[in-house]
Amino acid sequence: MAKAFGIGNWEDVTAINLQKVGGDTLVIVTLSNASNYKDRLPSMLWKMAYYEATQELNIMYSASVIGIEPAELYELFMSYWQHSKKRIGDTLKARNWKSTCINTV
């Protein structure tokens, strides 16, 4: 499913989890704004990934397919997500600072 999905927006990530499914361990990335991604997945995969109750997508990455240990893959996702949240926070702080400066002049 992950190959079919492509690249998601880090701002839409709401959770990243490590989950054992059968004989495999998956990293599951949960995304909000699911409607933005609907055209990326064939109907069958969309039905598997979309959770209607929360209107979120659960994109599953198999560590065994990628050739990396599940914990390492999970840590990679988490580090990128944390870095992204920091970058977004810094951007918002800069915008707020600029807005404050403009309003005080």
Backbone as XML, in Angstrom:
<?xml version="1.0"?>
<chain id="A" units="angstrom">
  <residue number="1" name="MET">
    <atom name="N" x="0.809" y="-1.194" z="0.000"/>
    <atom name="CA" x="0.000" y="0.000" z="0.000"/>
    <atom name="C" x="0.854" y="1.261" z="0.000"/>
  </residue>
  <residue number="2" name="ALA">
    <atom name="N" x="1.947" y="1.265" z="0.742"/>
    <atom name="CA" x="2.784" y="2.458" z="0.850"/>
    <atom name="C" x="3.331" y="2.887" z="-0.503"/>
  </residue>
  <residue number="3" name="LYS">
    <atom name="N" x="3.743" y="1.926" z="-1.340"/>
    <atom name="CA" x="4.251" y="2.280" z="-2.667"/>
    <atom name="C" x="3.166" y="2.923" z="-3.505"/>
  </residue>
  <residue number="4" name="ALA">
    <atom name="N" x="1.943" y="2.419" z="-3.409"/>
    <atom name="CA" x="0.829" y="2.972" z="-4.169"/>
    <atom name="C" x="0.467" y="4.365" z="-3.694"/>
  </residue>
  <residue number="5" name="PHE">
    <atom name="N" x="0.717" y="4.655" z="-2.425"/>
    <atom name="CA" x="0.321" y="5.923" z="-1.825"/>
    <atom name="C" x="1.215" y="7.079" z="-2.240"/>
  </residue>
  <residue number="6" name="GLY">
    <atom name="N" x="2.510" y="6.877" z="-2.227"/>
    <atom name="CA" x="3.438" y="7.960" z="-2.538"/>
    <atom name="C" x="3.810" y="8.744" z="-1.292"/>
  </residue>
  <residue number="7" name="ILE">
    <atom name="N" x="4.014" y="10.031" z="-1.440"/>
    <atom name="CA" x="4.482" y="10.889" z="-0.352"/>
    <atom name="C" x="3.303" y="11.617" z="0.287"/>
  </residue>
  <residue number="8" name="GLY">
    <atom name="N" x="3.276" y="11.607" z="1.616"/>
    <atom name="CA" x="2.251" y="12.331" z="2.352"/>
    <atom name="C" x="2.800" y="13.640" z="2.890"/>
  </residue>
  <residue number="9" name="ASN">
    <atom name="N" x="1.922" y="14.438" z="3.442"/>
    <atom name="CA" x="2.298" y="15.721" z="4.016"/>
    <atom name="C" x="2.518" y="15.531" z="5.518"/>
  </residue>
  <residue number="10" name="TRP">
    <atom name="N" x="3.689" y="15.866" z="6.027"/>
    <atom name="CA" x="3.989" y="15.692" z="7.449"/>
    <atom name="C" x="3.011" y="16.443" z="8.328"/>
  </residue>
  <residue number="11" name="GLU">
    <atom name="N" x="2.472" y="17.548" z="7.846"/>
    <atom name="CA" x="1.506" y="18.315" z="8.629"/>
    <atom name="C" x="0.216" y="17.532" z="8.884"/>
  </residue>
  <residue number="12" name="ASP">
    <atom name="N" x="-0.065" y="16.539" z="8.045"/>
    <atom name="CA" x="-1.278" y="15.732" z="8.190"/>
    <atom name="C" x="-1.094" y="14.521" z="9.101"/>
  </residue>
  <residue number="13" name="VAL">
    <atom name="N" x="0.131" y="14.231" z="9.502"/>
    <atom name="CA" x="0.384" y="13.071" z="10.353"/>
    <atom name="C" x="-0.169" y="13.330" z="11.752"/>
  </residue>
  <residue number="14" name="THR">
    <atom name="N" x="-1.009" y="12.398" z="12.222"/>
    <atom name="CA" x="-1.571" y="12.523" z="13.568"/>
    <atom name="C" x="-1.000" y="11.480" z="14.515"/>
  </residue>
  <residue number="15" name="ALA">
    <atom name="N" x="-0.448" y="10.393" z="13.975"/>
    <atom name="CA" x="0.127" y="9.340" z="14.818"/>
    <atom name="C" x="1.026" y="8.449" z="13.981"/>
  </residue>
  <residue number="16" name="ILE">
    <atom name="N" x="2.008" y="7.864" z="14.651"/>
    <atom name="CA" x="2.875" y="6.847" z="14.049"/>
    <atom name="C" x="2.984" y="5.726" z="15.068"/>
  </residue>
  <residue number="17" name="ASN">
    <atom name="N" x="2.627" y="4.514" z="14.644"/>
    <atom name="CA" x="2.614" y="3.375" z="15.562"/>
    <atom name="C" x="3.328" y="2.177" z="14.958"/>
  </residue>
  <residue number="18" name="LEU">
    <atom name="N" x="3.844" y="1.342" z="15.823"/>
    <atom name="CA" x="4.472" y="0.080" z="15.461"/>
    <atom name="C" x="3.498" y="-1.013" z="15.881"/>
  </residue>
  <residue number="19" name="GLN">
    <atom name="N" x="3.107" y="-1.877" z="14.919"/>
    <atom name="CA" x="2.096" y="-2.888" z="15.225"/>
    <atom name="C" x="2.437" y="-4.222" z="14.571"/>
  </residue>
  <residue number="20" name="LYS">
    <atom name="N" x="2.313" y="-5.284" z="15.357"/>
    <atom name="CA" x="2.539" y="-6.640" z="14.870"/>
    <atom name="C" x="1.255" y="-7.119" z="14.186"/>
  </residue>
  <residue number="21" name="VAL">
    <atom name="N" x="1.383" y="-7.564" z="12.944"/>
    <atom name="CA" x="0.242" y="-8.075" z="12.186"/>
    <atom name="C" x="0.669" y="-9.389" z="11.559"/>
  </residue>
  <residue number="22" name="GLY">
    <atom name="N" x="0.085" y="-10.483" z="12.038"/>
    <atom name="CA" x="0.495" y="-11.797" z="11.548"/>
    <atom name="C" x="1.966" y="-12.006" z="11.851"/>
  </residue>
  <residue number="23" name="GLY">
    <atom name="N" x="2.741" y="-12.362" z="10.830"/>
    <atom name="CA" x="4.167" y="-12.589" z="11.007"/>
    <atom name="C" x="5.015" y="-11.375" z="10.691"/>
  </residue>
  <residue number="24" name="ASP">
    <atom name="N" x="4.389" y="-10.228" z="10.493"/>
    <atom name="CA" x="5.117" y="-9.022" z="10.100"/>
    <atom name="C" x="4.891" y="-7.923" z="11.139"/>
  </residue>
  <residue number="25" name="THR">
    <atom name="N" x="5.811" y="-6.990" z="11.190"/>
    <atom name="CA" x="5.644" y="-5.806" z="12.024"/>
    <atom name="C" x="5.532" y="-4.609" z="11.097"/>
  </residue>
  <residue number="26" name="LEU">
    <atom name="N" x="4.483" y="-3.826" z="11.286"/>
    <atom name="CA" x="4.211" y="-2.692" z="10.420"/>
    <atom name="C" x="4.391" y="-1.382" z="11.162"/>
  </residue>
  <residue number="27" name="VAL">
    <atom name="N" x="4.833" y="-0.377" z="10.432"/>
    <atom name="CA" x="4.791" y="0.991" z="10.924"/>
    <atom name="C" x="3.547" y="1.591" z="10.273"/>
  </residue>
  <residue number="28" name="ILE">
    <atom name="N" x="2.638" y="2.065" z="11.106"/>
    <atom name="CA" x="1.378" y="2.614" z="10.610"/>
    <atom name="C" x="1.389" y="4.121" z="10.831"/>
  </residue>
  <residue number="29" name="VAL">
    <atom name="N" x="1.292" y="4.840" z="9.724"/>
    <atom name="CA" x="1.259" y="6.299" z="9.760"/>
    <atom name="C" x="-0.188" y="6.727" z="9.545"/>
  </residue>
  <residue number="30" name="THR">
    <atom name="N" x="-0.737" y="7.460" z="10.506"/>
    <atom name="CA" x="-2.122" y="7.912" z="10.432"/>
    <atom name="C" x="-2.143" y="9.358" z="9.970"/>
  </residue>
  <residue number="31" name="LEU">
    <atom name="N" x="-2.966" y="9.614" z="8.947"/>
    <atom name="CA" x="-3.043" y="10.941" z="8.335"/>
    <atom name="C" x="-4.438" y="11.529" z="8.450"/>
  </residue>
  <residue number="32" name="SER">
    <atom name="N" x="-4.515" y="12.801" z="8.789"/>
    <atom name="CA" x="-5.775" y="13.539" z="8.713"/>
    <atom name="C" x="-5.911" y="14.066" z="7.284"/>
  </residue>
  <residue number="33" name="ASN">
    <atom name="N" x="-6.947" y="14.816" z="7.019"/>
    <atom name="CA" x="-7.185" y="15.369" z="5.675"/>
    <atom name="C" x="-7.204" y="14.272" z="4.612"/>
  </residue>
  <residue number="34" name="ALA">
    <atom name="N" x="-7.865" y="13.176" z="4.942"/>
    <atom name="CA" x="-7.885" y="12.010" z="4.059"/>
    <atom name="C" x="-8.365" y="12.345" z="2.648"/>
  </residue>
  <residue number="35" name="SER">
    <atom name="N" x="-9.306" y="13.265" z="2.532"/>
    <atom name="CA" x="-9.839" y="13.597" z="1.208"/>
    <atom name="C" x="-8.755" y="14.122" z="0.262"/>
  </residue>
  <residue number="36" name="ASN">
    <atom name="N" x="-7.693" y="14.706" z="0.817"/>
    <atom name="CA" x="-6.586" y="15.192" z="-0.022"/>
    <atom name="C" x="-5.823" y="14.057" z="-0.695"/>
  </residue>
  <residue number="37" name="TYR">
    <atom name="N" x="-5.980" y="12.837" z="-0.178"/>
    <atom name="CA" x="-5.210" y="11.704" z="-0.667"/>
    <atom name="C" x="-6.049" y="10.674" z="-1.430"/>
  </residue>
  <residue number="38" name="LYS">
    <atom name="N" x="-7.336" y="10.916" z="-1.545"/>
    <atom name="CA" x="-8.244" y="9.909" z="-2.103"/>
    <atom name="C" x="-7.855" y="9.466" z="-3.511"/>
  </residue>
  <residue number="39" name="ASP">
    <atom name="N" x="-7.403" y="10.380" z="-4.341"/>
    <atom name="CA" x="-7.057" y="10.043" z="-5.725"/>
    <atom name="C" x="-5.764" y="9.244" z="-5.849"/>
  </residue>
  <residue number="40" name="ARG">
    <atom name="N" x="-5.021" y="9.086" z="-4.768"/>
    <atom name="CA" x="-3.737" y="8.397" z="-4.819"/>
    <atom name="C" x="-3.851" y="6.882" z="-4.739"/>
  </residue>
  <residue number="41" name="LEU">
    <atom name="N" x="-4.946" y="6.399" z="-4.178"/>
    <atom name="CA" x="-5.080" y="4.960" z="-3.950"/>
    <atom name="C" x="-6.231" y="4.381" z="-4.767"/>
  </residue>
  <residue number="42" name="PRO">
    <atom name="N" x="-6.024" y="3.182" z="-5.319"/>
    <atom name="CA" x="-7.148" y="2.502" z="-5.964"/>
    <atom name="C" x="-8.248" y="2.255" z="-4.932"/>
  </residue>
  <residue number="43" name="SER">
    <atom name="N" x="-9.463" y="2.113" z="-5.391"/>
    <atom name="CA" x="-10.628" y="1.967" z="-4.517"/>
    <atom name="C" x="-10.449" y="0.890" z="-3.451"/>
  </residue>
  <residue number="44" name="MET">
    <atom name="N" x="-9.922" y="-0.256" z="-3.820"/>
    <atom name="CA" x="-9.762" y="-1.349" z="-2.861"/>
    <atom name="C" x="-8.791" y="-0.962" z="-1.739"/>
  </residue>
  <residue number="45" name="LEU">
    <atom name="N" x="-7.665" y="-0.346" z="-2.086"/>
    <atom name="CA" x="-6.692" y="0.072" z="-1.079"/>
    <atom name="C" x="-7.237" y="1.210" z="-0.218"/>
  </residue>
  <residue number="46" name="TRP">
    <atom name="N" x="-8.000" y="2.098" z="-0.833"/>
    <atom name="CA" x="-8.615" y="3.181" z="-0.074"/>
    <atom name="C" x="-9.524" y="2.617" z="1.015"/>
  </residue>
  <residue number="47" name="LYS">
    <atom name="N" x="-10.335" y="1.624" z="0.661"/>
    <atom name="CA" x="-11.254" y="1.022" z="1.624"/>
    <atom name="C" x="-10.503" y="0.358" z="2.777"/>
  </residue>
  <residue number="48" name="MET">
    <atom name="N" x="-9.319" y="-0.176" z="2.499"/>
    <atom name="CA" x="-8.502" y="-0.789" z="3.551"/>
    <atom name="C" x="-7.865" y="0.264" z="4.454"/>
  </residue>
  <residue number="49" name="ALA">
    <atom name="N" x="-7.500" y="1.398" z="3.891"/>
    <atom name="CA" x="-6.731" y="2.406" z="4.625"/>
    <atom name="C" x="-7.593" y="3.446" z="5.334"/>
  </residue>
  <residue number="50" name="TYR">
    <atom name="N" x="-8.773" y="3.697" z="4.811"/>
    <atom name="CA" x="-9.614" y="4.778" z="5.339"/>
    <atom name="C" x="-10.445" y="4.306" z="6.527"/>
  </residue>
  <residue number="51" name="TYR">
    <atom name="N" x="-10.372" y="5.060" z="7.629"/>
    <atom name="CA" x="-11.161" y="4.764" z="8.822"/>
    <atom name="C" x="-12.223" y="5.855" z="8.935"/>
  </residue>
  <residue number="52" name="GLU">
    <atom name="N" x="-13.441" y="5.500" z="8.571"/>
    <atom name="CA" x="-14.508" y="6.488" z="8.447"/>
    <atom name="C" x="-14.844" y="7.188" z="9.764"/>
  </residue>
  <residue number="53" name="ALA">
    <atom name="N" x="-14.791" y="6.477" z="10.871"/>
    <atom name="CA" x="-15.162" y="7.059" z="12.164"/>
    <atom name="C" x="-14.332" y="8.303" z="12.504"/>
  </residue>
  <residue number="54" name="THR">
    <atom name="N" x="-13.047" y="8.291" z="12.146"/>
    <atom name="CA" x="-12.182" y="9.433" z="12.434"/>
    <atom name="C" x="-11.825" y="10.224" z="11.181"/>
  </residue>
  <residue number="55" name="GLN">
    <atom name="N" x="-12.220" y="9.703" z="10.026"/>
    <atom name="CA" x="-11.909" y="10.290" z="8.722"/>
    <atom name="C" x="-10.397" y="10.428" z="8.516"/>
  </residue>
  <residue number="56" name="GLU">
    <atom name="N" x="-9.681" y="9.369" z="8.924"/>
    <atom name="CA" x="-8.225" y="9.344" z="8.781"/>
    <atom name="C" x="-7.806" y="8.161" z="7.917"/>
  </residue>
  <residue number="57" name="LEU">
    <atom name="N" x="-6.616" y="8.280" z="7.371"/>
    <atom name="CA" x="-6.002" y="7.193" z="6.611"/>
    <atom name="C" x="-4.934" y="6.538" z="7.452"/>
  </residue>
  <residue number="58" name="ASN">
    <atom name="N" x="-4.852" y="5.229" z="7.374"/>
    <atom name="CA" x="-3.787" y="4.483" z="8.032"/>
    <atom name="C" x="-2.933" y="3.848" z="6.940"/>
  </residue>
  <residue number="59" name="ILE">
    <atom name="N" x="-1.761" y="4.415" z="6.713"/>
    <atom name="CA" x="-0.851" y="3.914" z="5.684"/>
    <atom name="C" x="0.157" y="2.996" z="6.371"/>
  </residue>
  <residue number="60" name="MET">
    <atom name="N" x="0.249" y="1.759" z="5.865"/>
    <atom name="CA" x="1.065" y="0.740" z="6.515"/>
    <atom name="C" x="2.342" y="0.471" z="5.733"/>
  </residue>
  <residue number="61" name="TYR">
    <atom name="N" x="3.452" y="0.505" z="6.460"/>
    <atom name="CA" x="4.767" y="0.240" z="5.885"/>
    <atom name="C" x="5.325" y="-1.023" z="6.505"/>
  </residue>
  <residue number="62" name="SER">
    <atom name="N" x="5.667" y="-1.982" z="5.677"/>
    <atom name="CA" x="6.227" y="-3.245" z="6.155"/>
    <atom name="C" x="7.748" y="-3.151" z="6.170"/>
  </residue>
  <residue number="63" name="ALA">
    <atom name="N" x="8.324" y="-3.297" z="7.338"/>
    <atom name="CA" x="9.776" y="-3.228" z="7.462"/>
    <atom name="C" x="10.440" y="-4.354" z="6.690"/>
  </residue>
  <residue number="64" name="SER">
    <atom name="N" x="9.797" y="-5.512" z="6.622"/>
    <atom name="CA" x="10.399" y="-6.655" z="5.925"/>
    <atom name="C" x="10.512" y="-6.396" z="4.428"/>
  </residue>
  <residue number="65" name="VAL">
    <atom name="N" x="9.593" y="-5.647" z="3.865"/>
    <atom name="CA" x="9.643" y="-5.316" z="2.440"/>
    <atom name="C" x="10.748" y="-4.302" z="2.162"/>
  </residue>
  <residue number="66" name="ILE">
    <atom name="N" x="10.956" y="-3.403" z="3.099"/>
    <atom name="CA" x="11.954" y="-2.348" z="2.927"/>
    <atom name="C" x="13.357" y="-2.851" z="3.245"/>
  </residue>
  <residue number="67" name="GLY">
    <atom name="N" x="13.455" y="-3.888" z="4.065"/>
    <atom name="CA" x="14.766" y="-4.434" z="4.405"/>
    <atom name="C" x="15.437" y="-3.699" z="5.545"/>
  </residue>
  <residue number="68" name="ILE">
    <atom name="N" x="14.668" y="-3.335" z="6.542"/>
    <atom name="CA" x="15.190" y="-2.629" z="7.714"/>
    <atom name="C" x="14.446" y="-3.202" z="8.930"/>
  </residue>
  <residue number="69" name="GLU">
    <atom name="N" x="15.060" y="-3.122" z="10.077"/>
    <atom name="CA" x="14.399" y="-3.597" z="11.293"/>
    <atom name="C" x="13.192" y="-2.707" z="11.600"/>
  </residue>
  <residue number="70" name="PRO">
    <atom name="N" x="12.092" y="-3.288" z="12.064"/>
    <atom name="CA" x="10.891" y="-2.494" z="12.339"/>
    <atom name="C" x="11.145" y="-1.321" z="13.288"/>
  </residue>
  <residue number="71" name="ALA">
    <atom name="N" x="11.893" y="-1.543" z="14.347"/>
    <atom name="CA" x="12.166" y="-0.462" z="15.308"/>
    <atom name="C" x="12.948" y="0.676" z="14.657"/>
  </residue>
  <residue number="72" name="GLU">
    <atom name="N" x="13.875" y="0.335" z="13.758"/>
    <atom name="CA" x="14.653" y="1.363" z="13.053"/>
    <atom name="C" x="13.751" y="2.183" z="12.133"/>
  </residue>
  <residue number="73" name="LEU">
    <atom name="N" x="12.859" y="1.498" z="11.417"/>
    <atom name="CA" x="11.936" y="2.197" z="10.524"/>
    <atom name="C" x="11.026" y="3.124" z="11.327"/>
  </residue>
  <residue number="74" name="TYR">
    <atom name="N" x="10.524" y="2.622" z="12.436"/>
    <atom name="CA" x="9.679" y="3.426" z="13.320"/>
    <atom name="C" x="10.440" y="4.670" z="13.798"/>
  </residue>
  <residue number="75" name="GLU">
    <atom name="N" x="11.671" y="4.490" z="14.250"/>
    <atom name="CA" x="12.472" y="5.621" z="14.729"/>
    <atom name="C" x="12.740" y="6.634" z="13.616"/>
  </residue>
  <residue number="76" name="LEU">
    <atom name="N" x="12.957" y="6.151" z="12.388"/>
    <atom name="CA" x="13.144" y="7.074" z="11.258"/>
    <atom name="C" x="11.907" y="7.929" z="11.050"/>
  </residue>
  <residue number="77" name="PHE">
    <atom name="N" x="10.751" y="7.271" z="11.010"/>
    <atom name="CA" x="9.507" y="8.019" z="10.848"/>
    <atom name="C" x="9.329" y="9.033" z="11.976"/>
  </residue>
  <residue number="78" name="MET">
    <atom name="N" x="9.549" y="8.597" z="13.211"/>
    <atom name="CA" x="9.371" y="9.485" z="14.355"/>
    <atom name="C" x="10.321" y="10.674" z="14.297"/>
  </residue>
  <residue number="79" name="SER">
    <atom name="N" x="11.578" y="10.447" z="13.928"/>
    <atom name="CA" x="12.540" y="11.553" z="13.885"/>
    <atom name="C" x="12.172" y="12.564" z="12.793"/>
  </residue>
  <residue number="80" name="TYR">
    <atom name="N" x="11.738" y="12.077" z="11.628"/>
    <atom name="CA" x="11.314" y="12.989" z="10.567"/>
    <atom name="C" x="10.077" y="13.775" z="10.992"/>
  </residue>
  <residue number="81" name="TRP">
    <atom name="N" x="9.144" y="13.091" z="11.648"/>
    <atom name="CA" x="7.914" y="13.750" z="12.088"/>
    <atom name="C" x="8.232" y="14.822" z="13.129"/>
  </residue>
  <residue number="82" name="GLN">
    <atom name="N" x="9.068" y="14.495" z="14.107"/>
    <atom name="CA" x="9.437" y="15.463" z="15.140"/>
    <atom name="C" x="10.163" y="16.664" z="14.528"/>
  </residue>
  <residue number="83" name="HIS">
    <atom name="N" x="11.064" y="16.401" z="13.595"/>
    <atom name="CA" x="11.786" y="17.479" z="12.910"/>
    <atom name="C" x="10.804" y="18.363" z="12.147"/>
  </residue>
  <residue number="84" name="SER">
    <atom name="N" x="9.846" y="17.739" z="11.493"/>
    <atom name="CA" x="8.849" y="18.480" z="10.735"/>
    <atom name="C" x="8.008" y="19.365" z="11.643"/>
  </residue>
  <residue number="85" name="LYS">
    <atom name="N" x="7.589" y="18.830" z="12.805"/>
    <atom name="CA" x="6.786" y="19.614" z="13.737"/>
    <atom name="C" x="7.579" y="20.810" z="14.261"/>
  </residue>
  <residue number="86" name="LYS">
    <atom name="N" x="8.874" y="20.613" z="14.505"/>
    <atom name="CA" x="9.716" y="21.713" z="14.980"/>
    <atom name="C" x="9.838" y="22.788" z="13.900"/>
  </residue>
  <residue number="87" name="ARG">
    <atom name="N" x="10.042" y="22.348" z="12.664"/>
    <atom name="CA" x="10.179" y="23.292" z="11.550"/>
    <atom name="C" x="8.886" y="24.085" z="11.361"/>
  </residue>
  <residue number="88" name="ILE">
    <atom name="N" x="7.750" y="23.409" z="11.444"/>
    <atom name="CA" x="6.466" y="24.084" z="11.304"/>
    <atom name="C" x="6.271" y="25.074" z="12.450"/>
  </residue>
  <residue number="89" name="GLY">
    <atom name="N" x="6.619" y="24.662" z="13.667"/>
    <atom name="CA" x="6.518" y="25.553" z="14.822"/>
    <atom name="C" x="7.395" y="26.780" z="14.671"/>
  </residue>
  <residue number="90" name="ASP">
    <atom name="N" x="8.622" y="26.592" z="14.174"/>
    <atom name="CA" x="9.534" y="27.719" z="13.964"/>
    <atom name="C" x="8.970" y="28.682" z="12.923"/>
  </residue>
  <residue number="91" name="THR">
    <atom name="N" x="8.367" y="28.140" z="11.867"/>
    <atom name="CA" x="7.769" y="28.971" z="10.819"/>
    <atom name="C" x="6.616" y="29.793" z="11.384"/>
  </residue>
  <residue number="92" name="LEU">
    <atom name="N" x="5.767" y="29.150" z="12.198"/>
    <atom name="CA" x="4.644" y="29.873" z="12.799"/>
    <atom name="C" x="5.130" y="30.961" z="13.751"/>
  </residue>
  <residue number="93" name="LYS">
    <atom name="N" x="6.181" y="30.667" z="14.534"/>
    <atom name="CA" x="6.734" y="31.676" z="15.441"/>
    <atom name="C" x="7.254" y="32.872" z="14.647"/>
  </residue>
  <residue number="94" name="ALA">
    <atom name="N" x="7.938" y="32.593" z="13.534"/>
    <atom name="CA" x="8.483" y="33.664" z="12.702"/>
    <atom name="C" x="7.353" y="34.511" z="12.108"/>
  </residue>
  <residue number="95" name="ARG">
    <atom name="N" x="6.286" y="33.862" z="11.674"/>
    <atom name="CA" x="5.141" y="34.602" z="11.125"/>
    <atom name="C" x="4.503" y="35.460" z="12.207"/>
  </residue>
  <residue number="96" name="ASN">
    <atom name="N" x="4.325" y="34.901" z="13.398"/>
    <atom name="CA" x="3.728" y="35.665" z="14.500"/>
    <atom name="C" x="4.604" y="36.846" z="14.883"/>
  </residue>
  <residue number="97" name="TRP">
    <atom name="N" x="5.932" y="36.645" z="14.912"/>
    <atom name="CA" x="6.859" y="37.713" z="15.237"/>
    <atom name="C" x="6.766" y="38.813" z="14.195"/>
  </residue>
  <residue number="98" name="LYS">
    <atom name="N" x="6.743" y="38.431" z="12.913"/>
    <atom name="CA" x="6.674" y="39.407" z="11.825"/>
    <atom name="C" x="5.352" y="40.175" z="11.932"/>
  </residue>
  <residue number="99" name="SER">
    <atom name="N" x="4.263" y="39.485" z="12.190"/>
    <atom name="CA" x="2.962" y="40.115" z="12.323"/>
    <atom name="C" x="2.952" y="41.112" z="13.478"/>
  </residue>
  <residue number="100" name="THR">
    <atom name="N" x="3.565" y="40.731" z="14.599"/>
    <atom name="CA" x="3.645" y="41.609" z="15.760"/>
    <atom name="C" x="4.436" y="42.860" z="15.436"/>
  </residue>
  <residue number="101" name="CYS">
    <atom name="N" x="5.555" y="42.688" z="14.721"/>
    <atom name="CA" x="6.385" y="43.845" z="14.345"/>
    <atom name="C" x="5.627" y="44.787" z="13.416"/>
  </residue>
  <residue number="102" name="ILE">
    <atom name="N" x="4.897" y="44.243" z="12.481"/>
    <atom name="CA" x="4.148" y="45.079" z="11.525"/>
    <atom name="C" x="3.040" y="45.824" z="12.260"/>
  </residue>
  <residue number="103" name="ASN">
    <atom name="N" x="2.367" y="45.148" z="13.184"/>
    <atom name="CA" x="1.254" y="45.780" z="13.905"/>
    <atom name="C" x="1.708" y="46.846" z="14.889"/>
  </residue>
  <residue number="104" name="THR">
    <atom name="N" x="2.964" y="46.833" z="15.324"/>
    <atom name="CA" x="3.438" y="47.809" z="16.304"/>
    <atom name="C" x="4.063" y="49.028" z="15.642"/>
  </residue>
  <residue number="105" name="VAL">
    <atom name="N" x="4.253" y="48.976" z="14.324"/>
    <atom name="CA" x="4.892" y="50.096" z="13.628"/>
    <atom name="C" x="3.879" y="51.148" z="13.278"/>
  </residue>
</chain>
